[in-house]
Structure formats: structure tokens, C-alpha cells
Amino acid sequence: MSNDNLGSRLVALIVKPGLLMEWVRERPQWLLAALVLLVVTGLFSALTIQISGPEQLELMRDTRFGQMMSDEEWETQYEENLNPTPTKRLTHALTSGVGTLFIVFIYGVLYLLFSKLAGGQGSFKQILGVTFWATIIPFALGALVRLPLIFAKQSVFGVSIGLAALAPNLELTSALYQALVAFGDFFVWWGLVVTIIGFEKVNDFTRGKAATVVIMPWLLITIALYGLGRLFV
């Protein structure tokens, strides 16, 4: 445990996830992982708002939600996002960071429920520890890898590290493209694998049981969010 510090945990997350989850079992430190997520996702959002904001407005203009906006309101929001003030960047960063933490916490609650139903022995703090440390991979590491590609392409929604990258000619709002983004992100898959390893450690599960407990809630939430998103297209 003498080497258990933030730097060691971040390295182990990538190269020795089993060791990381042994540390998490002893000392969850989920708030430390949450701080990493808050900083990285907030910084990512602040740096890309001038790209993501206008792009999102353009994509939603012909959708049901976009048609509810007047042309004047749309143009005002477009200009504000294209040339964001420091205050707007900070607000966007905090909103995105806190929103990410809320989503991960909800995943933790669902994982706890499924773990207990499956006879898991892990405490709530241990489940949160596994969840927050593992989701650094898709939410933080994935964002950092995408960042230079986003600046090069000047698109946030058109950059994918997953199956969607194999279909560059699809419309970004098409059902197939959004499905590929939702279910085919390689960093999400990586994060799920690390979560499964963590649940083996803290719940004393077999690999198969841990995979079921992890994949089922993720699949249910992803399907629900995908379906909800399609309602507004």
C-alpha cells in the first residue's frame, strides 16, 4: 500500500487495473477519482465550447426541439457559443463537470443495487470507488485522446474513438450513427472491463457474474438514453 497515491493509481488504471482495484478495495478514495473527473471534464468542456456549442445548435435546428426556438433566439445562442466569454466558459465547465459526477454517481447506485441482488459483499464506498476510478477511462482519458482530433476537425460530435469512426459518411443525427456512438465507444468498453475487474475484487464475484452486474445496468441506461435522444430528432 506504500505506493498507493494518485499518480500510481492513474498508471495502474491503464497498465495494472487489477492492482488498482485491490487498492480500491482497501481504500476506495472515490472522492479523489471524482475530483479527477471534475477537473478533466470541466477543462475539456471549457476548451471546446466554441466548437461544441455552435455544432450542437446546428444539429438540433431541424429537430423537434430546435423548431421550438425562434430564429432570433437561435442566432443569439449561436453567437454566444461561438464567442464565449470567460464567465460562460467557466459556467459551462462547472455544469459539465458536475453533470458528469452526477451521472457516474447514478451508475454507482445502480451497480450497488445489482451487486446486492447478486449477493455481492462490497460496501457502497467500494462500489463508488470502482465506478469512479473506472469511468476515468471513458470520461477523462477518452476526452483527452479526442481533444486534438476535435481541434483538427473542428467538430466534437463528429469525432469518435469507436465504431462510429468506421462510418464517417453517416449523418450525425442518423439513428445508426448515434447507435454506434452510444454502444460502440472503445473507451467505454475499456472502462466496463476495468469495472468488471473491480467488482470481482470488491464483491468476490466470478468473472461471469461481475460482467452481468456491470453490463446489464450500463445496457439499460444506454438504451434508455438512446431512445430518449431519438424522441427529439
C-alpha positions in Angstrom: 0.0 0.0 0.0 3.0 2.3 0.3 2.9 3.1 -3.4 -0.8 3.9 -3.3 -1.1 7.5 -4.4 -2.8 9.4 -7.1 -0.1 9.0 -9.7 0.3 5.3 -9.0 -3.5 4.8 -9.3 -3.7 6.6 -12.6 -0.9 4.5 -14.0 -2.3 1.3 -12.6 -5.7 2.2 -14.1 -4.1 1.8 -17.5 -1.5 -0.9 -17.1 -2.5 -2.9 -13.9 -6.2 -2.4 -13.3 -6.3 -5.5 -11.0 -3.7 -3.8 -8.7 -5.7 -0.6 -8.7 -8.9 -2.4 -7.7 -7.0 -4.1 -4.9 -6.1 -0.6 -3.6 -9.8 0.5 -4.1 -11.0 -2.5 -2.1 -8.8 -1.3 0.8 -9.2 2.4 0.3 -11.9 3.4 -2.2 -11.0 7.1 -2.3 -13.8 7.7 -4.7 -13.8 11.4 -4.0 -10.3 11.7 -5.3 -11.4 10.0 -8.6 -14.4 12.3 -8.7 -12.0 15.3 -8.4 -10.0 14.0 -11.4 -13.2 13.6 -13.4 -14.4 17.1 -12.4 -11.2 18.8 -13.4 -10.6 16.9 -16.7 -14.2 17.0 -18.0 -14.6 20.6 -16.9 -11.4 21.6 -18.7 -12.4 19.7 -21.8 -15.8 21.4 -21.9 -14.2 24.9 -21.4 -11.7 24.3 -24.2 -14.3 23.0 -26.7 -17.4 25.1 -26.1 -16.7 27.3 -29.1 -16.9 24.2 -31.2 -19.5 22.0 -29.4 -21.9 24.9 -28.8 -22.5 26.1 -32.4 -22.3 22.5 -33.7 -25.0 21.3 -31.3 -27.2 24.2 -32.3 -26.7 23.4 -36.0 -27.6 19.7 -35.4 -30.7 20.5 -33.4 -32.0 23.3 -35.7 -34.2 20.9 -37.8 -35.2 18.7 -34.9 -38.4 18.9 -32.9 -36.6 20.7 -30.1 -34.9 23.1 -32.4 -38.1 24.1 -34.1 -39.4 25.3 -30.8 -36.7 28.1 -30.8 -37.3 31.3 -32.7 -34.7 32.4 -35.3 -33.6 35.3 -33.1 -33.1 33.1 -30.1 -31.2 30.5 -32.1 -28.9 33.2 -33.6 -28.3 34.8 -30.2 -27.3 31.4 -28.6 -25.1 30.6 -31.7 -23.2 33.8 -31.3 -22.8 33.4 -27.6 -21.4 29.9 -28.0 -19.2 30.8 -31.0 -17.5 33.6 -29.0 -17.9 32.6 -25.3 -16.9 34.9 -22.5 -14.6 33.6 -19.7 -17.6 33.5 -17.4 -19.6 31.4 -19.9 -16.6 29.0 -20.3 -16.3 28.7 -16.5 -20.1 28.1 -16.1 -20.0 25.5 -18.9 -17.0 23.8 -17.3 -18.7 23.6 -13.9 -22.0 22.4 -15.4 -20.3 19.7 -17.5 -18.1 18.6 -14.6 -20.9 18.4 -12.0 -23.2 16.7 -14.6 -20.6 14.0 -15.2 -20.2 13.3 -11.5 -24.0 13.0 -11.1 -24.2 10.5 -14.0 -21.3 8.4 -12.5 -22.9 8.5 -9.1 -26.2 7.2 -10.5 -24.3 4.4 -12.2 -22.7 3.6 -8.8 -26.2 3.4 -7.1 -27.4 1.1 -9.8 -24.3 -1.0 -9.6 -24.8 -1.3 -5.8 -28.4 -2.5 -6.3 -27.4 -5.1 -8.9 -24.4 -6.2 -6.8 -26.6 -6.7 -3.7 -29.2 -8.6 -5.7 -26.4 -10.9 -6.9 -25.1 -11.4 -3.4 -22.1 -9.0 -3.5 -20.3 -8.2 -0.4 -18.9 -4.8 -1.5 -19.8 -1.7 0.5 -21.3 1.5 -1.1 -18.0 3.2 -0.8 -16.2 0.4 -2.5 -18.8 0.3 -5.3 -18.4 4.0 -5.8 -14.6 3.6 -5.7 -14.7 1.1 -8.5 -17.2 3.1 -10.5 -15.5 6.4 -10.3 -12.0 5.1 -10.9 -13.1 3.0 -13.9 -15.0 5.8 -15.5 -11.9 8.0 -15.6 -11.1 5.9 -18.8 -14.1 7.0 -20.9 -14.9 10.4 -19.4 -11.3 11.7 -18.8 -8.8 9.7 -20.8 -11.1 9.3 -23.7 -11.8 13.1 -23.7 -8.0 13.9 -23.7 -7.4 11.5 -26.6 -10.2 13.1 -28.6 -9.2 16.7 -27.9 -6.5 17.1 -30.7 -8.8 15.3 -33.2 -11.6 17.7 -32.3 -9.4 20.8 -32.8 -8.2 19.3 -36.1 -11.7 18.5 -37.4 -13.4 21.4 -35.7 -16.1 19.0 -34.6 -17.0 17.4 -31.2 -19.9 15.2 -32.3 -18.2 14.1 -35.5 -15.1 12.7 -33.6 -15.4 9.2 -32.3 -12.9 6.6 -30.9 -15.1 3.6 -31.7 -17.3 2.0 -34.3 -18.8 5.3 -35.4 -15.4 6.3 -36.8 -15.8 3.4 -39.3 -18.9 5.2 -40.8 -17.7 8.7 -41.5 -20.3 9.4 -44.2 -23.4 8.9 -41.9 -25.4 11.9 -40.8 -24.5 12.8 -37.2 -28.2 12.8 -36.3 -29.0 9.4 -38.0 -30.2 6.6 -35.9 -27.3 4.3 -36.9 -24.6 6.9 -36.2 -26.0 7.7 -32.8 -26.3 4.0 -32.0 -22.7 3.4 -33.0 -21.6 6.3 -30.7 -23.8 5.1 -27.8 -22.9 1.4 -27.9 -19.6 1.3 -29.8 -17.2 3.6 -28.0 -13.9 1.7 -27.4 -13.0 3.7 -24.2 -16.4 2.9 -22.8 -15.8 -0.8 -23.4 -12.4 -0.4 -21.8 -14.0 1.2 -18.8 -16.5 -1.6 -18.5 -13.8 -4.2 -18.5 -12.0 -2.3 -15.6 -15.3 -2.1 -13.7 -15.8 -5.8 -14.1 -12.3 -6.4 -12.7 -13.2 -4.1 -9.8 -16.4 -6.0 -9.0 -14.5 -9.2 -8.9 -12.3 -7.8 -6.2 -14.8 -5.9 -4.0 -17.8 -8.3 -4.4 -15.8 -11.5 -4.6 -17.7 -12.3 -7.8 -16.7 -14.7 -10.6 -15.8 -13.0 -13.9 -19.1 -14.0 -15.4 -21.2 -12.7 -12.5 -19.2 -9.5 -12.4 -19.7 -9.0 -16.1 -23.5 -9.5 -15.8 -23.8 -7.0 -12.9 -21.8 -4.4 -14.8 -23.1 -4.8 -18.3 -26.8 -5.0 -17.5 -27.2 -1.6 -15.8 -25.0 0.0 -18.5 -27.0 -1.5 -21.3 -30.3 -0.5 -19.7 -29.2 3.1 -19.2 -27.7 3.4 -22.6 -30.8 2.1 -24.3 -32.9 4.5 -22.3 -30.7 7.5 -23.2 -30.5 6.5 -26.8 -34.3 6.2 -27.0 -34.9 9.5 -25.3 -32.5 11.2 -27.6 -34.2 9.8 -30.7 -37.5 11.4 -29.5 -36.1 14.9 -30.2 -34.7 14.1 -33.7 
